[in-house]
Every structure is written in structure tokens, then in C-alpha cells.
Amino acid sequence: MVSDDQVRRLKKMLSRGKNLKVSALISGMDVKTARKYRDSEKLPSELKKDHNWRTREDPFADDWLNVKPLLENNPGLEATTIFKWLQRENPDKYQDGQLRTLQRRIKHWRATDGPPREVYFPQVHYPGDLCQSDFTHMDQLGITINGRLFKHMIFHFVLTYSNWETGFICYSESFESLSAGLQKALWQLGGVPKKHQTDRFSAAVNNLSDKSQFTKSYQTLLDYYGIKGQKIEPAKPNQNGDVEQSHYRFKKAVDQALMLRGSRNFTSVKKYRQFLALIFKQLNAGRALRFKEELKHLNHLPKRKLAAVKKYPDIRVRPSSTIRINKYVYSVHSRLIGEKVTALLYSNRVKIKYGGQTVDMLPRISGKQTSQIDYRHLIDSLIRKPGAFKNYRYREHLFPNTHFRLAYDLLQEEIPERCDREYLDILHTAAYNGEEKVSKALEKIIDNNLPLSSDLVTKYIKKNNSLLKLEDIPVASLELTDYDSLLHTREVTNG
């Protein structure tokens, strides 16, 4: 088949005075074909007739009048859904292999008769003008810290002109995480863009009846750095397109780097943080020129960072040895019951102060969790009231890890009448001798099928984590009469 370029070459050679035979040879066609296109004013593509007829009968012709209204009423219906409906309405008429034919038919209808689609208009970006940020979940990458799944998010920050990006580990889409992440990004950047655009998460945007566009805390943060805030429209994540696309590229880069590393486990959060910093450095390497230009247009940073903390003063500690911060319940030490404390809420921790003195530092609750109870705060009271353990509302919090949970289950099987008391004694030992030591003791005792008890756990710890000797295992004494009774039972059975 002769192409348009061949005919153009033919006519070019003829215009230079070459004869038909030479021109045809140079153009890669025979003389007869060359003569045809020499005398024609059209190119091969212009002579080709459109193929507008079907080569085979349309199997959906009879039912198309029923399918078309479905698409008009709900353009988002998938071909697979419609095909299954057709199979239910017309048993034995349509085979699974005909799905592809229906998909092509619906695709053609959408392109020729379907509703107009939303048009995305590419925007021109200017240096130093706009930055975007968003949170992205990292759980699906399977990252672990010392073998335990590390559930976390990344606060992701992107300059829309140069696409320079950075990110920081966080645990919730809270204002404190937003404030800490944005400030870290700006100080790492060394300057302040004119505008900052976010998703419509409640930490920054008033989505309800409040007339102000942003929350008071977020507006204070923007004013402090002299940034104009922007938010995307509802259900329009594409308006934050630069950072959304960066999520995909960043997580893909992390996944690839983890494959090359050969392990998804890190010995500490610090090591994982250093790994992420290297990923961002590699991603930004090819953006140096535009980033250099962008730096010239950034505004100056203030003298110091704004404290990314929310203060909750005068919180009364309940008789249950808990406090409530917003909708979340935290335990504090029982000695504070009835007293008023101050809670300072950071992005990843809660500082508890009493009388101006810091008395505890708690991990901040994140995800779907609504309560956080530390057995160390309650164990002294539970030892005195072991009956309260069975139906305690937050009982599941009193199993620090799987070894403790397994220990309790075994105690229920072996000594159900006093399992709660025995387990609380083990928990008390962990509170005052170290959870890790007790956990190792439980692991060894269970693995060696030894009779589990709080006394045995205490002996294990005192022996400095050495394996227990056989003589250390408590064995009940037997009387000779016990053997006599066994022999008598055997004789009766045989008889």
C-alpha cells in the first residue's frame, strides 16, 4: 500500500525534472502506480473510502432499544452490568464471549450520542505562586518497623511550577499534622509561596454552616506566614492535580526502592524517615533548574515556627482514670483521679501537664480508634478489684501484644476459675519489671509448653531470661495411694 509520504516524494522528484521511472524508483513504487498518482490530485488517504458498514450482524440489535434508555438515564452504567442484566432478561440468548461486542457498541454510543464529558483545562503555573498539599495513606505498601505493620500517612507538599516535593510522616488528618507538615515543608524550602491549596478536609476548611472559609486555627497559620489559602471544589480532587499525581509517582518510587532494598522492614522510624528523604532527593534531582528559578520568587520566612499544638486546659480526670479530648478517650495515672490537667495536642502525641509539670506523654489516637488505655495507669486498682476485669469496657487495651493475649487464653483453658487474677498478676509484673521482659518470658514458657503462671514468669525474669531448668517447674507431689487407685481402675476395666 502506497503512503501519502511516498506520493509527496514522487511529486517532489517530478518537480525537479526527474523522469517518471526514476521518480517512481526513488519513491518506492512501480511505474504504473506512479503514473496513477502523478495524474491524480489526491493523496492515498484522500482516495480511501470510509468503512461505514458492518461486516457481521449486530447481536444486540433487538435489545438496543431497551439498553439505550438505561444509558441515557445513567451514563455511568458499565457494559458488564448491562450485559449481566441482558443475560438475566434473555436466558440462553447471550454468551459471555459477546461482552466485548457490547462494550464496543456502548463506547461508540458514548462517543457519538452520549452526554458531553467534563473538560479539564490545563493551567499555566508561575514560579513561587502556588503550592499544594494533601495527605496520602501508606499502609498498602506493607512497611514494618521491627516486624510490626507501620500504619501511617504522608503529608505531601508540592510546588506546582517546578514540581519540587517533600513529605513528612504523620498519623491523622488533623490540624496539628497539617500545621507541622506545612511548616516543615516551608522551612525545608527556605521560603514561602504566595498561595497554598488544600483538599476540603475539616482540619482546614469549614464545610458546614460556618460563614468563614477556613477554620480559625488554619487561617491563623496562613496569616502568620502571609499565605493566601485556596480550597478545591467539593468532589473535585483533580483541582489538586499536581499533588494527586505526585502521590502516585511518589508511592510508586517508594515501592520500587523497597523492592531493590529487598526488605520492607526498618529497625526504627528514624531509619524509615531517612529512607523517605533519599526518595524525595532522587525525585527532585531532575527539577533543579525550575526549582532554582522558583526560589527567586518566594517570600521570606518569619523568624520562628508557629507552635503546632492545641491546648486543652482544665480537663477533669474521671473516676475511670480517663480524660476525654474531643471525642477520644485517654487513660492517665490513677493518682490524678479528680484532679484537673492540661492536655497539649501535637500531631503525633499528647502531653499531659499537672501544676505546670509534665506528668505523661501519650501517643495520639489515630485512624478509627476512639480510645487508648495504658494498663500501667490502672493495674494497681485492678489487682485489688480483679472482678472488674471480665466486663471492663476497655479490656482489649489490656493485652499489650499477642503474647499477653495468648497467655490469657491459655489461662482460661487451664485455670478458668482464677485466670483473671493470674493474668492481672502477670500484667502487674510487666508494669513494674518491664513489658519486654515479661513478653519474652511468656514467649519462652508458651513455646516450651510449661505450665503458665505469674510465679513462673517472675522466676524467669529473676533468672535473667535464661531457660528454666526442669527442677524449676512446679510439680504437684503424688502419694503411693494414687498409684494404687490407678492400678485398681485398670483391673476393673480389664475385668
Secondary structure, 3 states (H helix, E strand, C coil): CCCHHHHHHHHHHHHCCCCHHHHHHHHCCCHHHHHHHHHCCCCHHHHCCCCCCCCCCCCCCCCHHHHHHHHHHCCCCCHHHHHHHHHHHCCCCCCHHHHHHHHHHHHHHHHHCCCCCCCCCCCCCCCCCEEEEEEEECHHHCCEECCEECCCEEEEEEECCCCCEEEEEECCCCHHHHHHHHHHHHHHHCCECCEEEECCCCCCECCCCCCCCECHHHHHHHHHHCCEEEECCCCCHHHHHHHHHHHHHHHHHHHHHHHHHCCCEECCHHHHHHHHHHHHHHHHHHHHHHHHHHHCCCECCCCCCCCCCEEEEEEECCCCCEEEECCEEEECCHHHCCCEEEEEECCCEEEEEECCEEEEEEECCCCCCCEECCHHHHHHHHHHCHHHCCCCCCHHHHCCCHHHHHHHHHHHHHCCCCHHHHHHHHHHHHHHHCHHHHHHHHHHHHHCCCCCCHHHHHHHHHCCCCCCCHHHCCCCCCCHHHHHHHHHHHHHHHC
